[in-house]
């Protein structure tokens, strides 16, 4: 009983440490996105409306429709690639372990962790930071934007690999390449959606960057 109590307490302590660490990282990413995002044109009228005590329903509806349709296209392309091209050529042990890890998370964890927390960390925080840094050295805002998406997408994919390898997946070329290309595909597709929404729903206007080298506006991307 004593061992069981210590073990339970240890699990609770580890959970709290991970929880607090995640909150801290999300807070840092949110701060980076809130400060640096508008500096480089990564804006969202809906979020800005909430900050200014305004509820822009039309903005979120416009983005929601594009998000649903775009998400279905993005998922369909990736799932088709995985099940018809990648999965049949991976070794059985890697397939079994990777899918076991995915199923063990459950739908709710995948929605909250993968769909919200990781997106805040990478698509809002890290992307804003990388793009802001590149604006000091790259004159073309279009080049800086797509290069930032490329770098953050690769970084996102790399961070998923060690946990799978530690669990027993074989670090084959196909396994590593699929992890990188899968996350990179989502990153670039989300970037494309972001630009399309900006063009089609009225928040396509110059947003200058305060940096010593260049001012980046919407019309350049």
C-alpha positions as CSV (number, residue, x, y, z in Angstrom):
1,X,0.0,0.0,0.0
2,X,2.8,2.4,0.9
3,X,4.6,1.7,-2.5
4,X,1.3,2.2,-4.3
5,X,0.7,5.5,-2.6
6,X,4.3,6.7,-3.4
7,X,3.9,5.6,-7.0
8,X,0.5,7.4,-7.4
9,X,1.9,10.6,-5.8
10,X,4.9,10.4,-8.1
11,X,2.6,10.2,-11.2
12,X,0.6,13.1,-9.9
13,X,3.8,15.2,-9.4
14,X,5.1,14.3,-12.9
15,X,1.7,15.2,-14.4
16,X,1.7,18.6,-12.6
17,X,5.3,19.3,-13.7
18,X,4.4,18.5,-17.3
19,X,1.2,20.6,-17.1
20,X,3.0,23.6,-15.6
21,X,5.8,23.3,-18.2
22,X,3.2,23.2,-21.0
23,X,1.4,26.2,-19.7
24,X,4.7,28.1,-19.5
25,X,5.7,27.2,-23.1
26,X,2.2,28.1,-24.4
27,X,2.4,31.4,-22.5
28,X,5.8,32.2,-24.1
29,X,4.5,31.2,-27.6
30,X,1.4,33.3,-27.1
31,X,3.4,36.3,-26.1
32,X,5.7,35.9,-29.1
33,X,2.8,35.5,-31.4
34,X,0.9,38.5,-29.9
35,X,3.9,40.8,-30.1
36,X,5.8,39.6,-33.2
37,X,2.9,38.3,-35.3
38,X,1.4,41.7,-36.1
39,X,4.8,43.1,-36.7
40,X,5.2,40.7,-39.7
41,X,1.6,40.7,-40.9
42,X,0.5,37.5,-39.1
43,X,-2.9,39.0,-38.0
44,X,-6.3,37.6,-37.2
45,X,-9.2,40.0,-37.1
46,X,-11.2,37.7,-34.8
47,X,-8.6,37.5,-32.1
48,X,-7.9,41.2,-32.4
49,X,-11.6,41.8,-32.0
50,X,-11.7,39.8,-28.8
51,X,-8.7,41.8,-27.5
52,X,-10.6,45.0,-28.2
53,X,-13.8,43.7,-26.7
54,X,-15.4,43.2,-30.1
55,X,-17.0,40.0,-31.4
56,X,-16.3,39.6,-35.2
57,X,-18.6,36.7,-36.0
58,X,-18.3,37.0,-39.8
59,X,-14.5,36.8,-39.6
60,X,-14.6,33.5,-37.7
61,X,-17.3,32.1,-40.0
62,X,-15.2,32.9,-43.1
63,X,-12.1,31.3,-41.5
64,X,-14.2,28.3,-40.2
65,X,-15.5,27.5,-43.7
66,X,-12.0,27.7,-45.2
67,X,-10.6,25.7,-42.3
68,X,-13.1,22.9,-42.6
69,X,-12.7,22.5,-46.4
70,X,-8.9,23.0,-46.3
71,X,-8.6,20.6,-43.4
72,X,-10.5,17.9,-45.3
73,X,-8.3,18.4,-48.4
74,X,-5.1,18.4,-46.3
75,X,-6.1,15.3,-44.4
76,X,-7.2,13.4,-47.5
77,X,-3.9,14.0,-49.2
78,X,-1.9,12.9,-46.2
79,X,-4.0,9.9,-45.3
80,X,-4.0,8.7,-48.9
81,X,-0.2,9.1,-49.0
82,X,0.2,7.3,-45.7
83,X,-2.0,4.3,-46.2
84,X,-1.3,3.7,-49.9
85,X,2.4,4.7,-50.2
86,X,4.1,4.9,-46.8
87,X,2.5,2.4,-44.5
88,X,2.9,-0.6,-46.9
89,X,6.7,0.0,-47.2
90,X,7.4,0.5,-43.5
91,X,8.4,-2.5,-41.3
92,X,5.7,-4.1,-39.3
93,X,7.1,-3.2,-35.9
94,X,7.4,0.5,-36.8
95,X,3.8,0.5,-38.1
96,X,2.5,-1.3,-35.0
97,X,4.3,0.9,-32.5
98,X,3.6,4.2,-34.2
99,X,-0.1,3.5,-34.5
100,X,-0.3,2.2,-30.9
101,X,1.2,5.4,-29.7
102,X,-1.3,7.4,-31.7
103,X,-4.3,5.4,-30.6
104,X,-3.1,5.5,-26.9
105,X,-3.4,9.3,-27.0
106,X,-7.1,9.2,-27.7
107,X,-9.2,11.6,-29.7
108,X,-9.5,14.3,-27.0
109,X,-5.7,14.5,-26.4
110,X,-5.0,14.6,-30.1
111,X,-7.5,17.5,-30.4
112,X,-6.3,19.5,-27.4
113,X,-2.5,18.7,-27.6
114,X,-2.0,18.3,-31.3
115,X,-4.8,20.6,-32.5
116,X,-4.4,23.4,-30.1
117,X,-1.2,23.4,-27.9
118,X,1.2,22.4,-30.7
119,X,-0.4,24.8,-33.1
120,X,0.0,27.7,-30.6
121,X,3.6,26.7,-30.0
122,X,4.6,26.3,-33.6
123,X,2.1,28.1,-35.9
124,X,1.7,31.2,-33.7
125,X,4.8,31.4,-31.4
126,X,7.7,29.9,-33.3
127,X,6.5,30.9,-36.8
128,X,6.1,34.5,-35.7
129,X,9.5,34.5,-34.0
130,X,11.3,33.0,-37.0
131,X,9.5,35.3,-39.5
132,X,10.3,38.3,-37.4
133,X,13.9,37.3,-37.2
134,X,14.1,36.7,-41.0
135,X,12.6,40.2,-41.7
136,X,15.9,41.7,-40.5
137,X,17.9,39.8,-43.2
138,X,15.6,38.9,-46.1
139,X,14.1,41.8,-48.1
140,X,11.3,39.8,-49.8
141,X,8.4,39.2,-47.4
142,X,7.2,36.4,-49.6
143,X,10.6,34.6,-49.4
144,X,10.7,35.1,-45.7
145,X,7.2,33.8,-45.2
146,X,7.6,30.6,-47.1
147,X,11.1,30.0,-45.7
148,X,9.8,30.4,-42.2
149,X,7.0,27.9,-42.9
150,X,9.6,25.5,-44.3
151,X,11.9,25.7,-41.2
152,X,9.1,25.5,-38.6
153,X,7.5,22.6,-40.5
154,X,10.8,20.7,-40.5
155,X,11.4,21.5,-36.8
156,X,7.9,20.3,-36.0
157,X,8.5,17.0,-37.8
158,X,11.9,16.5,-36.2
159,X,10.4,16.8,-32.7
160,X,8.0,13.9,-33.4
161,X,10.7,11.5,-34.3
162,X,12.7,10.8,-31.1
163,X,9.7,9.7,-29.1
164,X,8.8,7.1,-31.7
165,X,12.3,5.8,-32.0
166,X,12.6,5.5,-28.2
167,X,9.4,3.5,-28.2
168,X,10.9,1.0,-30.7
169,X,10.3,2.4,-34.2
170,X,13.0,1.7,-36.7
171,X,14.7,4.9,-37.8
172,X,14.6,4.1,-41.5
173,X,14.9,6.6,-44.2
174,X,11.2,6.2,-45.1
175,X,10.1,6.7,-41.5
176,X,12.1,9.8,-41.0
177,X,11.2,11.2,-44.4
178,X,7.5,10.6,-43.9
179,X,7.6,12.3,-40.5
180,X,9.3,15.4,-42.0
181,X,7.3,15.5,-45.2
182,X,4.0,14.9,-43.4
183,X,4.5,17.8,-41.0
184,X,6.0,20.0,-43.8
185,X,2.9,19.3,-46.0
186,X,0.6,20.6,-43.2
187,X,2.8,23.6,-42.6
188,X,2.9,24.7,-46.2
189,X,-0.8,24.0,-46.8
190,X,-1.8,26.0,-43.7
191,X,0.4,28.9,-45.0
192,X,-1.4,28.7,-48.3
193,X,-4.8,28.8,-46.5
194,X,-3.7,31.8,-44.5
195,X,-2.8,33.7,-47.7
196,X,-6.0,32.7,-49.4
197,X,-8.2,33.8,-46.5
198,X,-6.4,37.2,-46.4
199,X,-6.9,37.8,-50.1
200,X,-10.6,36.8,-50.1
201,X,-12.0,38.2,-46.9
202,X,-10.8,41.8,-46.6
203,X,-7.8,41.8,-44.3
204,X,-5.4,42.1,-47.1
205,X,-3.8,45.5,-46.4
206,X,-0.3,46.8,-45.7
207,X,1.0,46.1,-42.3
208,X,4.5,47.6,-42.0
209,X,7.3,45.9,-40.0
210,X,9.4,47.9,-37.6
211,X,12.9,46.8,-38.4
212,X,16.0,48.6,-39.5
213,X,16.3,46.9,-42.8
214,X,13.0,46.6,-44.5
215,X,9.3,47.3,-44.1
216,X,7.2,44.3,-45.1
217,X,3.5,44.9,-46.2
218,X,0.7,42.6,-47.1
219,X,0.9,43.4,-50.8
220,X,4.3,41.9,-51.1
221,X,3.4,38.4,-49.9
